[in-house]
Amino acid sequence: MTESPKATFFERCFPTAGRLKEQRLLHVTPADEELVLVYYEYELMTGDRHRNVEAITVRDGLIQEVQVFFGGKV
């Protein structure tokens, strides 16, 4: 049986996703026709809260690249 694209993404790109209790999008801003900036906050199971920004490149409806700019504790 083949894994779903979502399962593969989480396994390869976000193996610690199980540590998250909650994630909220704070701002989603288009930068140009292919680039979107995403500002979000998440809470870990420990109660710690953090904020990050991601620059996501999308072409033909598919994610081509994700750059994560790690923020810190809130």
N, C-alpha and C positions, 0 to 999 in steps of 0.2 A: 504494500500500500504506500502511495506517495504522500508526503506531507503537503499541507496546503501552503500557498505562498506566505500567508500570514504567520503560520507556525515556523516556517523557514526564516522569515525576517526576525522574529523574536529570538530564535535560537542563535542566529549569527550576529545580529546587531544589538540585541538588548537582552542578554541572558539573565540579567538581574531584575527583569520586569516583575517577578514574583515578590520582590521586596516592596512594591508600591501599594499603598493603601488607596490613594486618590491622585488624579492628575487633572488640572484645569487649564484650559487655554485662556491666556490673558489678552493677547493681541495676535492677530494674523494679518500681516501686511504684505501685499504684493509689491515687489521691488522692480520687476520688469515682466516681460511676457513669459519668462521661464523660471523666475526666482521668487520664492515666497519666504518671508521671515516669520517665524513662529516663536512667540514668547509665552512660556508656560511655567506653572508652579506645580510641584508634586509633593505629596506627603508620604514618607516611608512608614512602614509598620511600626517603627520605633517612635513615631510622632514628629520626627525631624522634618522640616519643610525646606525645600530648595527651589531655586528658579534657574532656568536655562533659556538660551535662545538657539534655534536651529535655522540654518539657511538651507532650504530644500529646493533643488532644481528639478523641474518637471518638464518632460518633453513627450508629446503625443499621448498625454494622459498617464504616463508612467514615471515614477520617481527614478531619476538618474543618479542623484547624489544627495547626501545629507551631511552637512557639516554641523557639529554640535559645539557651541560655545558655552562651556560650563560656568555657571554663575556661582552660587554658594548658598549657604544657609540663610533663611529669612528670619 
